[in-house]
Amino acid sequence: MRYSRIVATGHYLPERVLTNDELERMVETSDAWIRARTGIRQRHIAAPTESVAGMGERASRMALETAGLAAEDIDLIVMGTTTPDQVFPNSAVIMQERLGVAGIPAFSLEAACSGFIYALAVADNFIRAGSAGRVLVVGAEKMSSIVDWNDRSTCVLFGDGAGAVILEHTQTPGILDTRLHADGRYKDLLQFPSGIASSKARIAEDALQMKGSEVFRVAVAKLGEEIVETLARHDLDGNAVDWLVPHQANARIISAIARRLDLPMERVVLTVGEHGNTSSASVPLALDLAIRDGRIQRGDLLLLEAFGGGFTWGSALVRY
Ligand code: UT7
């Protein structure tokens, strides 16, 4: 049998940190409200000159260096992003050029905050099918470019950054399972409504829109079902999970999911306080951080999950 495993990870966070105190001076909000309702203390914001492809490249180079590999050793790039630099070339191709590996296939996919989980599932399936041997999987986002900085209900939530994972073919399973879902009936609850082909012209004030409390309710319900079902497929429960590496939208959602698994918060990787919600980048950023600081060890069982606009959601069960 052919499987895939995680060889190495990397990340990139822009230098500029935007604190809750600064946001208090921009919109009618407070550090106390943001911390209590979301757990967020700060987020990183990309410079105007920083691109999604550029942030993805930085994260990818860190992963390659950690693995002791050259970019030439990669034979496919899959990137999850909701904030592509251009409509086309897609951001994975722009990043491919920056990495100097012309010729290999490279594509980005949009699944909002579930983009990385979708990209990981696609990459795992390419490897299992024998269509790729070593895949660079990236989640990269410049959410600061699509939020309305006058809308306190959304602008306090998001941040920028990128995470990268290198997957490689193996005989013994690393990625044990991936599950993806979508339900377009919820499309109006979390969206960036204009697009190239839509009848609505792109207007300057167009921005991310979210009915937060409704999103919260569905996220907790769908993710709760998702992780329980994923573990049940493998005759496992929360006890078996060494680390939950969740999408980082809201600390309250994350703790509700951990409770559903009876998983103590000591076994949950929490980065939302420092990063905010970085959409597709949030899971690989959290994963890399916990690997780098030594919490996640080789052999650990990891449960990755994400939920985003669409709605889209999914999970990955990983033996690291
Ligand atoms: O990553 C993709 C998936 N996204 C998510 O999972 C996000 C899910 N949603 C959430 O995380 C939460 O719903 C939010 C953090 C967005 C909001 O928290 P909430 O506890 O659901 O608050 P709410 O939207 O019900 O608003 C409560 C109050 C409102 O005031 P009134 O109407 O009760 O007077 C809001 O106007 O809080 C007010 N409010 C704020 N106050 C201070 C909303 N945003 C702010 C703010 N500062 N930034």
Residues whose N, C-alpha, C, O or C-beta is under 5 A from the ligand:
A	BS01	UT7	E28 T29 S30 W33 R37 T38 C113 R152 S153 V156 G212 S213 V215 F216 A219 A249 N250 N277 F307 G308 G309
